[in-house]
Amino acid sequence: MTEIDALKLELQNQAISRAALGMSTTAQVAAVASALCWPVGLWVGGWFGVAALASAAALIMGGTVAAIDQEIRDIEQGNKAKLKLWLTADDLSAAAERHGLEGVPENPKLTGSSQTPSPSTATRTAPTAPSEAAAGLTRGELKLRPETHLKLLAPSRGGKTNTLLHLLKEAKRVTYITLKDSDRVPQHWQGYRLRPFNIHRDVAAVLAEVQRTVGAILEGTDKGEHWLVIDEALAITDLLQASAEDDDDRRIVKEFSSLIKLHLATGAAQGARLALMSQTQNGSDIKGISAASLQNLWTVICGSERCADGLGHMAGWYQKHVGGLGPEQVAALRALTSGFYQLASVKGGPVLCDFPQFTGDLKPCGVPGHLGLTPEPATGECAKEGPEVAIIDHLKKAGEAKTAPRLRADVWCLKSMAPEYVEALLEQLVEQGKLRKESGDRATRYLAS
């Protein structure tokens, strides 16, 4: 997708967001979200109840949703009168500057956002912009674009997480979702590790937390910014759908898809930002999400010397998802042999950047639903130093391995904790190297390291 296409999509999304909020009251924002992306109704039901949402749509909203839906269709079809109604000249100038297109006409022709780029646009190899015509590759510094969602693509061990840690190092609120035990996040992030055999319950716990934050941002009661980062979004959505066994599971699948859609439809300009990560070239094939919606993410191709295939993938992946590399630029990319790199379109041309390996203080991701639990009352062994120290001290004094149920019974301050929390806490201590575990025929036992 070219920079002018990206500009058009950004302006359309900005106009849609303002139309949705401008034509509804604060109390109607949740129902308007349903008009923007159809499955959000169940997600909103998590806040107010499905019955309350239905009555609000029928009794309070009246014709508002229908009017907004028509307004959105007009905007997507490039109706200039509607665009002028919701956008100012300053909006156009600011967006054009972000995309390096300061010289575009005041009223560029905008086409529907549901249209996909033509094959010739998506796979072009001849340089079309000044920076693309330059010999070799432009080197630069990678910085987040304002009011733009993010997509990071690379094979396994290709530096996606390293890139993300650098790009979001100033972010105050980040919710990170992953399937991998090995992932680590900064101390102030909420990092969640989804368990494949409990994925619907784990995703439900994450949704309960994230929905409140995103809802407050979209309603305007929260003026801050929040990042939702989904590592291997394609794998997570596939697993959610494939393993859904009942109506409750299928409801979670729809709510998760709706949360992504809500970010894509209205979130970026208001502070609800989304980052998707994928280790396959099919980074846009997320079930339940249209390819057109995902085109508005800013794509960054990552590369690392740790990849099994080295850095050779970068040129091909960029051509597929962004396009516009000349032969000399392809040759320059293929000449790379070591380091951590990022390749992204900046002001209309490909720019090669490099972040060093991140060295900040990181922590393991926890099991959703248990991170916020606090043992009550915190007395006795746990009064001064917390349950982690109490567990380690108890095992050292006992001099033998113990199961999680046995530890919950023997360590007084663990009695008030849910069994799932105790198990998650023990696993985190094992990951941190503070405990060892022995897997026997009947149960897993834990020892102090």
N, C-alpha and C positions, 0 to 999 in steps of 0.2 A: 504494500500500500504506500502510495506516494505521500509527501508531506501535505499536498493540497487536499488529498482524500482524508488524511488525518485531521486537517483543519476543519473540513466540512463536518465530519463526524463529531468533533468536539463542540462545534457551534450548535449542531442539532441537539446533542445531549443537553447542553446548557439551556437551550430554549425549552426543551421538554421538561427539564427539572423546574424551571421557573414557572412554566404554564401549570404544571401539576400543583405546585405549592401556591401559586398566585390565585388559582381558581378554587381553592379549598381552604377551609378554616383549619386551625391547628388540630382540632378534634377529628378532622376528616383525613388527615395525612395517611393514616394506616389504610383506609379504604381506597384512597387514590393510588397507593402502591399496588393494590390488587388490579387496578386498571392498567398499570404500566407493565406488569408481568403476571399473568393469570394465576400461577400457583401460590402467590403470596398470601392468599386468604387464609390458608391453614397456618402459615407462619404467624400472621397477625393474631390468629386465634390463640396463640401462646401467651399473648399479652392480655387480651380482653375477654377471651372466650368465644368460641365459634358462634354461639347463639347471639351474643352481643354484636358481633360483626355482621351477622345476617340482618338483624333488625336495623343496625345503623345504615347498611346499604339500602334497605328498602324504605325506611321511614325518614331518616335524616338527610341522606344524600340526595334523594329525589332524582332529578335529571343531571346532577353535577357530574357523576362518573361518565355518563354518556357524552356530555359536553366536552369533558377533558379528553376522553378517548378520541373524539373527532378532532380536537385541537392537535393532539399528538400525531394523528394520521396526516393532517395538513402539513405539519412541520416536517415529517419524514418525507413527504412528497415534494418538498422544496418550495412551499408557498411563501413567497417573499413578504407578503403583507403580514403573515403570521410571525415570520422570523423578526421583522422589524418591530412588531408589537412587544416581543419578549427580549430582544437584544438591542444594545446600544452600539454606537460607533466605537466607543471605548472598548467594548467587549470584543469586537472584531479586530481592533488594532492590537489589543493585548494577546489575543489568541494567535494572530499572525506572527507577532514578534516571537512567541514561544516556539513556533514552528519554523522560524527563519524565513518567513514569507511576508516581510513588511511591505512589499510592493504590490500585494494582491489588490484587485479592484474593491471598491467599498462594498459592493453587493455581489459577491461571487455566486455563481449558480450552484445551488445545493441540491443534490439528488438524494433519493431515499436511502437511509442508512442500512436498509435490509439488502441492498444490492452488493454483490461481491465484486471485487476487482476482476477485470478481464484477464484471461491467461497471459496476454501479452504484457499487461502491467505487472502481474505477479512474478513473471519469470524473465523480465528484460535483462539483457546483459550489456546493452550499449549505454554508455553514460549519457544522462540527460540533464544533469544539473552541473554548475561550474565545479563544485567540490568533487563530483564524481568523475569529471574529466581530467582531474589532476593525476599525474603519475603517482603510483604507489598509494599508500593509505595515509590519511590525515590522522595524526596522533592527538589525543585530547584527554580531558578529565571527565569522567562520567558523573553526572549529577542528576538527581531526580527532577523530572518535569513537574511543574505545579499543576495540581488538579488533573492528574493523569494516573490511571491504573497501570500496573506493571506486569509483564510476563517475562520470566527468565527460562531460557531453554538451553540444555546441554546434556550430553550423555552422563551416565553415572560417574561420579567423582569429577565432574567437569567444572566445578567451582561455582555452582548456583548459590549455595548457602553462603560461601565466602563473599560473593558479590552482594547478596542481600544484607549481610551483616554490615558491610561498608555503607551501602546506600541508606540504610535505616538506622545508622548509628545515633542520629539525633532524634529519632522518633520517640515520643513519650509513652505511647500506648500501642502495643503490638500483641496480637493473638496469633500464635504460630501453631499450625496443625500438621502433623506428620505421621507416617506409618513406621518410621525407622527408629530403632532403639539407639542408634549411634548419634542422632542429631543433638546438637547443643545450642542453647540460645543465651543471650545476655540475661543478667540477673533480674532486670526489671520487666522482661517480657513474660507473657503467659504462654508457656510452651506446653503443648498437649500431644502426647503419644497415643494414637488410636490403636486399640487392640483388635486385630482382624476378627477374632471370634466374639467380640463384644462391640463391634463397630457401631451398631445402631444406638446402643445405650450410651456409648462414649460421645458420639456426635450429638445426641440429644442434650447431654450435659454441656457441651460447648455452645450449642445453640441457645440454651437458656441464659448463658452469660452474654454472648455476643449480641443477641437480638435486643436486649435492653439498651446496650450502648449505641448500636446503630439506630434504633428507634428514636432515642433521645437526640442524636445528631440530626436526623432527618426532620424531626419536629422542631428543631431550633432551640431546645432546652439545654443542649450540650453544645457549646461552641468550640470544643476541642477537635482533635483529629485522632482517628483510630485506624490502624492497619490490620486487615485480616489477610494473613499469609497462609496459603494452602499448598503444601509441598506434595507433589504428585497428585494434583487435582483429578487427573484422568483416572488414575488407579483407585482413588478414594471413591469417586462417583460410580465407577464400574463395580467395585466391591459392594457398595451400598445397595445397588440395584440387584446384583446377582444373588446376594445372600438375604434379601428381604423375604420373610416367611409369612408375615401376617399384615393386617391393616396398619398396625402401629409402626412396623418397619417401613412400610410404603409411605406413611405420613412423614417419617423422618427424611426419607429420600426426597420428597417434594419440598420440605422445608429447607433442606440444605441447598437444593437447586434454586429455590426462590431467593434465598439469602444472596447467592452469587448474582442472580439477575437483578436484584434490587440495588446492589453496588454498581453494576454496570449501567443501570438505567438512570440513576439519580445521585449516586454517592460521591463521586470524585470531587465535584465542585463544592460540596458541603462539608467535606472532611472525612467521609467514610471511604477509605482507600482500600484497594484490593490488589494483591500480588499473587499470581499463579506461577507455579514452578513445574516443569516437566522434564523428564529425561528421555523422551522420545520426540521424534519430529512431528508427531500428531498432537502437538500442544493445543490445537484448536478443536480437537474432537472430543469435547466434554459432553457427555450425554445430558440432554435436557437444556443445553445452552446453544443457541444458534451461532454459527461461524461468524455471521455479520456482527453480532454483539461483541464477540471476542476480538474483532479486528481493531477495536478502539483502544486496546491495551498497547502500551509502548513496549515493543519487543526488544529484548537484549539477549544476544547469543553469547553464552559464556564458554570459556575454554580453559583447560588446565592440563599441565604436563602429567597429572595423575590419571587422566583418562586412559582407558585401555587402548584406545585408538589415537592417543595423542591429541593434537590440535587440528587434525586434518578435516574435522567435520565442519569447522566454522564457516567456510565459504559456501558450502552447499546448503547448510541450514539457513544462513542469512538470505541466500538467493530465494529459497522457498517461502520464507515468512516475510521478507521485506523487499528483496530484489534491488537491482541497480548497481551491481559490482562490475567493473571493467576488468579486462584480462590482466592488467598489471596489478590491480588490487587483489584479484584472486591469487596471483603468483606470490604477492607479498604475504598473504595469509598462509599459504602453503609452506612458506619458508620458515614459519615460526616453529620452534622446537622445544621451548621451555618457558615456564612462567604461568601466571594467571591473567587471562585476558577477557575483555568484554568488547563486543562489536554491536554498535547501535546506530540508528539514523539520527543525526543531529543537524538541524538546519538544512535538511534536504540531502545530506550525503553521509556515507558510512564513516564512522569515526572509531578508531581502535584505541581502547583504554586498557590500563592494567592496574589492578589493585594487588597489593601484597597479601600474603596469607594473614588472615585476621588473628590477632593475638590477645584480644580482650578477655575478661573474666566471664566464662560461660558456665551454664548449668545444664543437667539433663532435663528432658521434657518429662512431665509427670502425667499420671493417669487422670483423665477428665473427671470432674465431680468430686475429687478428693483433695485437691490442692488447697482449698480454702477451709478445710475442717480444722478446728482447734480443739484439743482434748480438754474436757471440763470434768472436774476441777483440776487444775494444774498444780498439784501439791505433791508432797512426798518426794519420790525419786525424780520427778519431772519439774519440781517447783523452780529450780535455779537454772537448769541448762537445757531443758526440753527433752522430748521423747527419744530423739536420736541418741543423745548421750546416755540416757537411761538404758536403752537397749544394749548399747555397746558395753557399758559398765556391767550390766547384769550377765551378759554372755562371758565376759572376761572372768568374773567371779565364779560363774557356774563351771567353767572349764569343759563344757560339753556342748554339742550342737542341739538346737531346739527348733521345733516347728513353729509356724506363725501362730496357730491356736494356743500352743503351750506358752509362748512368749506373751500373748495377750492375757493369759491367765496369771502368769507369774509376775509380770511388770505392772505394778498397780495402776500407773497412769495410762496404760493402754486399754484398760477395761472399758473406758467410756468411749473408745473409738470403734467405728464400724470395722468389721473384719476386712473389708476391701481396702480400707485406708491403711490398716496395719500391713497388709500384704504389699501394697504399693510403696509404703515407706521402707519396708525391708528391701524391696527390689532396687529402690533408689540408692540405698546404702551399699548394696552390692555393686551397682554401677559406679559408685564413687570410690570403690576399693576399700571401704570401711568394714564390710562384712564379706564372708565367703559362704557359699551355699553348697550343700551336698544333696544330690537327688537320689533318694532311695527308691525301693520298690513301692512304697506306700505313700510317702510324703517327702517334701523338701524340707531340709533342716538348715539352720543358719549358725555360723560360727564367727567369732570376732577375728578380724585379720591380725 
